[in-house]
Amino acid sequence: MSSSPKSGESGESGEFHLLPALLGPVWRDANVRSGPSLDSPVIRLLLPDAAVGYEAEGWSPGDEVVEDQHRDGVITSAIWFRLAIGGWSSAVNFEPETVAVVLADAAPSPLGSQAP
C-alpha cells in the first residue's frame, strides 16, 4: 500500500486538504481505495450500518464519481475523503447533506456537486 499524502502535498489527482471531520455512516456498499482514483486498488469494503460512522482526515480532488442509486437522486462528486481508518472513499458514499456541511468551510471550494 502506498503512503498517503500529508497536508500540502499532492495526492494522485490533486492537493490534499487537511479537514478532520465526522462523515457518519456510508449509505451504500462503498469501496475504500489506496488513492483518490477509480484506478486505485480496492483495499476494503464498507457496508451500510447506521451504527458505524467514519471519520475523514481530509479531502482531495480526484476522479469524478456518479452515483444514481441514492434515494434523493443522482449524486456527482470529484471529492475523495482520506479516511482515518486508512484509504480513500468517494464523497458519493456518504449522505449529501453531511458532505455539504463538512465541506462548507473548506477552501478552496471543492470541485463537484453533492446536490441530488
Steps between C-alpha positions, in 0.01 A plus 500: 500500500636843414541770760234768522588862425523741791353849514644714223630206297347395174283190485453291187251743348545823696604668819403351836303730732515424871143497633434262790125437506235244583339367183255262662405164351515405134152473342606228254772238457813710459843409367796646687793548264871559542471842331239754382447327168274233355820342365645460853473150647211424736641432847178468701122479460274700733146378552208724594438498875335797671694417819842528330625847410824595328741786553689688231854630543448727202403512134651523155363545150508177304308305242139610454249241619132491403263304724141458380360274771455755782140540618514877424639463149836515323809604697810617312829589668873516432575528873669209677544472876810350658352290780644473850475120466727519195432537130283729290124506438300707254271762652205335322510217756388733779175691541502815282377719787787386723758551226366850432535596869851351525621685190313828565803674649763326287723726292549501216149391412487127414424387148176325414148515630332306774156627400265217400 
